[in-house]
Every structure is written in structure tokens, then in C-alpha cells.
């Protein structure tokens, strides 16, 4: 990965720097998505309101792999898998973080093993593994 340099003038610049790192991973994420038959090729999103990327698959249990900023100021990233099912007005869910506090360089080198672990974990979950979300 190339070195992303953004002059720090506040939180907006930190967000731009994090987004630039994630943008560098888009090609790898798309390639993984196509190779593994994930429904949504790539969704660029804002999570909490930090930059993130999401890959989705599965029905009736919807599954998501989220690659997101873990700490904006230190610039670390996390990879997690989530699943949920809506059934007769009730929502069931499960999530697991497979890696966190990774530097951009670590994320680049460990991305594919983390994605593979997320798919395996998500595919192993059945409806009985999901927990009812309380309102």
C-alpha cells in the first residue's frame, strides 16, 4: 500500500485519511466478494460515523462483513461479522469481531485471512445460534 499523507487539521482530515486507506482495499474486497459469491459487491458506508466497507450475503439470515475504523486518532481498523434475521416482527442477531486494533499495514496484510474467517463463521451460524434482540 502506498503511504497516505493528509495534513491533520481536525477530525474531518482524520476521517479523510481513514477513508483513503479503506479505498486502497476496495479492489481486494471486490475480488474476494466475487470469488466467494457474496451478494453485494461492496458497500461504502459510514459507521458510527467512521468510514467502513461492508460485504453482504445470505438469506434468510442476512450476514455482513464490516471492515471499519476502530480508532480514528490512532488510525486502527477492525473486521467483524454480523448476522440477523427478522422473523414475525422479532429480530435475532449475532456478531463477532475477528480482528481489531490493526494498523493500516496489518489490515492490508491480514485482510484475506480475516475475510475468510468471517465467511466461515457467518456460514456456520444457524437460526438457533442467533439471539433475540431486546427493545
Rosetta silent file (secondary structure, phi, psi, omega in degrees, C-alpha in Angstrom):
SEQUENCE: XXXXXXXXXXXXXXXXXXXXXXXXXXXXXXXXXXXXXXXXXXXXXXXXXXXXXXXXXXXXXXXXXXXXXXXXXXXXXXXXXXXXXXXXXXXXXXXXXXXXXXXXXXXXXXXXXXXXXXXXXXXXXXXXXXXXXXX
SCORE:     score description
SCORE:     0.000 S_00000001
   1 L     0.000  145.286  177.473    0.000    0.000    0.000 S_00000001
   2 L   -79.707  158.086 -179.426    1.182    3.470   -0.667 S_00000001
   3 L   -77.901  122.115 -179.585    1.712    5.869    2.207 S_00000001
   4 L   -94.618  119.007  179.818   -1.370    8.083    2.604 S_00000001
   5 L  -114.846  124.153  174.942   -0.476   11.521    3.865 S_00000001
   6 L  -133.397  128.603  178.342   -3.134   14.005    4.947 S_00000001
   7 L   -68.150  129.088 -174.915   -2.297   17.146    6.853 S_00000001
   8 L   -83.683  110.820  176.536   -4.139   16.951   10.175 S_00000001
   9 L  -124.418   22.018  179.640   -6.408   19.938   10.678 S_00000001
  10 L   136.140 -176.022 -175.239   -9.112   18.256   12.680 S_00000001
  11 H   -62.823  -35.486 -179.899  -11.422   15.309   12.710 S_00000001
  12 H   -61.069  -38.123  177.536  -12.521   15.785    9.106 S_00000001
  13 H   -69.667  -35.393  176.897   -8.940   15.310    7.929 S_00000001
  14 H   -65.141  -40.951  177.317   -8.594   12.192   10.091 S_00000001
  15 H   -63.954  -41.241  178.351  -11.752   10.769    8.523 S_00000001
  16 H   -63.008  -39.025  178.692  -10.393   11.558    5.041 S_00000001
  17 H   -65.723  -43.967  178.340   -7.149    9.760    5.868 S_00000001
  18 H   -63.536  -42.680  178.313   -9.022    6.676    7.137 S_00000001
  19 H   -61.972  -38.255  178.627  -11.263    6.683    4.050 S_00000001
  20 H   -62.190  -40.538  177.695   -8.167    6.859    1.823 S_00000001
  21 H   -64.532  -44.188  179.924   -6.759    3.715    3.471 S_00000001
  22 H   -65.251  -36.887  178.365  -10.042    1.855    3.022 S_00000001
  23 H   -60.561  -32.456  177.385  -10.251    2.976   -0.597 S_00000001
  24 H   -64.110  -24.226 -178.019   -6.897    1.274   -1.153 S_00000001
  25 H   -91.985   -7.748 -174.344   -8.560   -2.020   -0.125 S_00000001
  26 H   -54.506  -43.679 -178.624  -11.593   -1.758   -2.419 S_00000001
  27 H   -62.469  -42.591  177.741  -10.063   -3.887   -5.200 S_00000001
  28 H   -63.973  -40.931 -179.924   -9.189   -6.690   -2.756 S_00000001
  29 H   -65.359  -42.383  178.129  -12.674   -6.560   -1.238 S_00000001
  30 H   -63.399  -43.713  179.534  -14.330   -6.719   -4.667 S_00000001
  31 H   -61.878  -44.769  178.317  -12.153   -9.644   -5.734 S_00000001
  32 H   -62.348  -43.675 -179.378  -12.954  -11.525   -2.501 S_00000001
  33 H   -59.395  -47.144 -179.815  -16.662  -10.781   -2.885 S_00000001
  34 H   -66.263  -40.914 -178.138  -16.782  -12.151   -6.424 S_00000001
  35 H   -67.323  -25.761 -175.948  -14.700  -15.217   -5.574 S_00000001
  36 L  -109.299    8.262  175.823  -16.987  -16.106   -2.656 S_00000001
  37 L    64.194   33.558  177.756  -20.363  -15.311   -4.231 S_00000001
  38 L   -76.362  142.508 -173.590  -21.296  -12.547   -1.822 S_00000001
  39 L   -62.258  -57.577 -175.944  -24.440  -10.669   -2.887 S_00000001
  40 E   -91.297  121.326 -177.686  -23.350   -7.092   -2.519 S_00000001
  41 E   -59.898  -50.918 -177.995  -20.027   -6.433   -4.148 S_00000001
  42 E  -166.769  131.072  176.938  -19.114   -3.525   -1.900 S_00000001
  43 E  -120.917  117.644  175.883  -20.993   -1.004    0.179 S_00000001
  44 E   -86.778  128.193 -176.589  -19.151    2.087    1.277 S_00000001
  45 E  -140.484  174.395  174.890  -20.651    3.325    4.484 S_00000001
  46 E  -117.365  115.326 -179.345  -20.239    5.478    7.489 S_00000001
  47 E  -111.939  114.837  169.666  -20.317    3.528   10.721 S_00000001
  48 L    64.380   33.447  -23.537  -20.561    5.431   13.989 S_00000001
  49 L   -91.731   41.552 -175.010  -19.840    7.840   11.825 S_00000001
  50 E   -85.004  152.504  179.942  -16.455    6.410   10.837 S_00000001
  51 E   -60.348  145.492  179.854  -15.599    5.145    7.339 S_00000001
  52 E  -155.250  168.377  172.484  -16.284    1.474    6.667 S_00000001
  53 E  -131.582  142.083 -177.698  -16.778   -1.138    3.953 S_00000001
  54 E  -131.728  133.615  171.331  -19.444   -3.838    4.061 S_00000001
  55 E  -113.363  137.591 -176.545  -19.832   -7.104    2.177 S_00000001
  56 E  -126.203  154.689  173.665  -23.189   -8.892    2.445 S_00000001
  57 E  -166.296  168.285  170.382  -24.599  -12.341    1.726 S_00000001
  58 L    91.834  135.910  169.911  -27.143  -14.878    2.846 S_00000001
  59 L  -146.667  142.046    3.467  -30.873  -15.329    3.023 S_00000001
  60 L   -79.574  -17.179  175.694  -32.968  -15.717    5.104 S_00000001
  61 L   -82.488  117.670  179.866  -30.222  -14.955    7.631 S_00000001
  62 E   -84.345  130.853 -177.035  -28.556  -11.760    6.426 S_00000001
  63 E  -123.008  144.482 -176.605  -24.808  -11.705    7.021 S_00000001
  64 E  -135.341  136.612  166.437  -22.390   -8.803    6.883 S_00000001
  65 E  -106.396  127.898 -178.660  -18.631   -8.446    6.985 S_00000001
  66 E  -119.757  124.130  172.279  -17.678   -4.987    8.139 S_00000001
  67 E  -108.503  116.227 -171.371  -14.200   -3.513    7.739 S_00000001
  68 E  -143.192  163.877  174.146  -14.205   -0.284    9.714 S_00000001
  69 E   -68.492  130.925  177.607  -12.115    2.242   11.567 S_00000001
  70 E   -92.955  -45.538  178.621  -11.586    1.075   15.150 S_00000001
  71 E  -139.259  113.457 -175.491   -9.820    4.194   16.457 S_00000001
  72 L   -65.980  -38.169 -173.303   -9.757    7.319   14.317 S_00000001
  73 L   -77.983  -33.659  176.855   -6.970    9.105   16.189 S_00000001
  74 L   -89.519  -16.143 -175.500   -4.547    6.185   16.285 S_00000001
  75 L    59.238   67.984  172.366   -5.836    5.020   12.857 S_00000001
  76 E  -118.621  160.939 -174.400   -6.551    1.402   13.611 S_00000001
  77 E  -127.435  162.232  176.380   -9.095   -0.863   11.949 S_00000001
  78 E  -135.729  156.792  175.279  -11.352   -3.797   12.841 S_00000001
  79 E  -128.440  126.784 -179.361  -13.001   -6.632   10.918 S_00000001
  80 E  -140.211  158.874  177.090  -16.233   -8.117   12.181 S_00000001
  81 E  -120.353  138.197  178.666  -19.040  -10.380   11.043 S_00000001
  82 E  -132.778  152.227  176.025  -22.698   -9.826   11.897 S_00000001
  83 E  -142.035  145.586  171.140  -25.864  -11.763   11.160 S_00000001
  84 E  -152.772  159.364 -177.942  -29.509  -11.097   11.714 S_00000001
  85 E  -140.694  128.361  172.862  -32.891  -12.496   10.929 S_00000001
  86 E   -97.785  124.065 -175.496  -36.275  -10.797   11.098 S_00000001
  87 E  -138.568  110.289  178.705  -38.960  -13.331   11.977 S_00000001
  88 L    51.601   48.885  176.934  -42.586  -12.357   12.686 S_00000001
  89 L    78.777    0.410  178.278  -41.674   -8.889   13.917 S_00000001
  90 E  -108.327  144.310  177.250  -38.811  -10.146   16.078 S_00000001
  91 E  -112.567  128.796  177.103  -35.141   -9.528   15.273 S_00000001
  92 E  -113.020  142.501 -172.920  -32.483  -12.119   16.054 S_00000001
  93 E  -148.519  161.689  172.862  -28.812  -11.237   15.817 S_00000001
  94 E  -158.346  148.500  177.272  -25.245  -12.333   16.408 S_00000001
  95 E  -150.009  157.807  177.513  -21.864  -10.680   15.882 S_00000001
  96 E  -153.833  133.753  175.252  -18.197  -11.390   16.358 S_00000001
  97 E   -93.308  120.737 -177.877  -15.091   -9.262   15.919 S_00000001
  98 E   -91.692  -21.563  176.826  -12.348  -11.335   14.288 S_00000001
  99 E  -157.079  142.790  176.284   -9.642   -8.648   14.431 S_00000001
 100 E  -148.545  166.426 -179.326   -9.280   -5.222   15.982 S_00000001
 101 E    56.803   35.896  177.700   -6.712   -2.520   16.643 S_00000001
 102 E   -90.877  136.316  173.213   -4.903   -3.356   13.388 S_00000001
 103 L   -68.609  168.406  178.305   -2.748   -0.723   11.768 S_00000001
 104 H   -59.782  -39.580  179.261   -3.392    0.022    8.096 S_00000001
 105 H   -65.912  -42.316  177.284   -0.373   -2.096    7.168 S_00000001
 106 H   -63.167  -43.694  179.338   -1.606   -5.012    9.311 S_00000001
 107 H   -59.356  -43.968  179.683   -5.070   -4.731    7.807 S_00000001
 108 H   -61.247  -42.707 -176.474   -3.602   -4.860    4.306 S_00000001
 109 H   -79.613  -26.912 -176.667   -1.533   -7.963    5.071 S_00000001
 110 H  -105.393    4.850 -173.558   -4.205   -9.799    7.132 S_00000001
 111 H   -58.639  -52.496 -175.948   -7.316   -8.790    5.184 S_00000001
 112 H   -62.120  -46.204  175.333   -7.893  -12.024    3.244 S_00000001
 113 H   -60.235  -36.808  178.183   -7.482  -14.389    6.237 S_00000001
 114 H   -65.834  -43.232  178.893   -9.825  -12.154    8.257 S_00000001
 115 H   -63.692  -42.612  178.294  -12.439  -12.152    5.469 S_00000001
 116 H   -61.655  -40.943  177.937  -12.188  -15.936    5.111 S_00000001
 117 H   -64.428  -39.870  178.591  -12.669  -16.347    8.864 S_00000001
 118 H   -62.858  -45.131 -179.833  -15.721  -14.067    8.759 S_00000001
 119 H   -63.535  -45.316  179.924  -17.347  -16.054    5.931 S_00000001
 120 H   -61.439  -44.579 -179.864  -16.672  -19.370    7.662 S_00000001
 121 H   -65.114  -48.132  179.332  -18.021  -18.080   10.956 S_00000001
 122 H   -60.236  -41.398  179.711  -21.082  -16.451    9.380 S_00000001
 123 H   -69.925  -21.210  179.732  -21.879  -19.570    7.360 S_00000001
 124 H   -80.216  -16.599 -177.859  -21.635  -21.715   10.492 S_00000001
 125 L   -80.069  130.360  172.950  -24.410  -19.769   12.239 S_00000001
 126 L  -107.430  177.261  178.752  -27.926  -21.174   12.021 S_00000001
 127 H   -57.869  -32.624 -179.836  -31.143  -19.601   13.223 S_00000001
 128 H   -69.866  -17.467 -179.939  -30.623  -21.377   16.568 S_00000001
 129 H   -86.927  -12.646 -177.461  -27.326  -19.511   17.071 S_00000001
 130 L   -85.532  148.057 -178.804  -28.929  -16.060   16.846 S_00000001
 131 E  -107.410  142.657  178.036  -30.087  -14.217   19.958 S_00000001
 132 E   -67.676  128.687  176.967  -33.302  -12.236   20.311 S_00000001
 133 L   -82.998  133.580  178.212  -32.624   -8.510   20.423 S_00000001
 134 L   -90.083  139.822  179.148  -34.391   -6.715   23.247 S_00000001
 135 L   -86.741    0.000    0.000  -36.041   -3.378   22.502 S_00000001
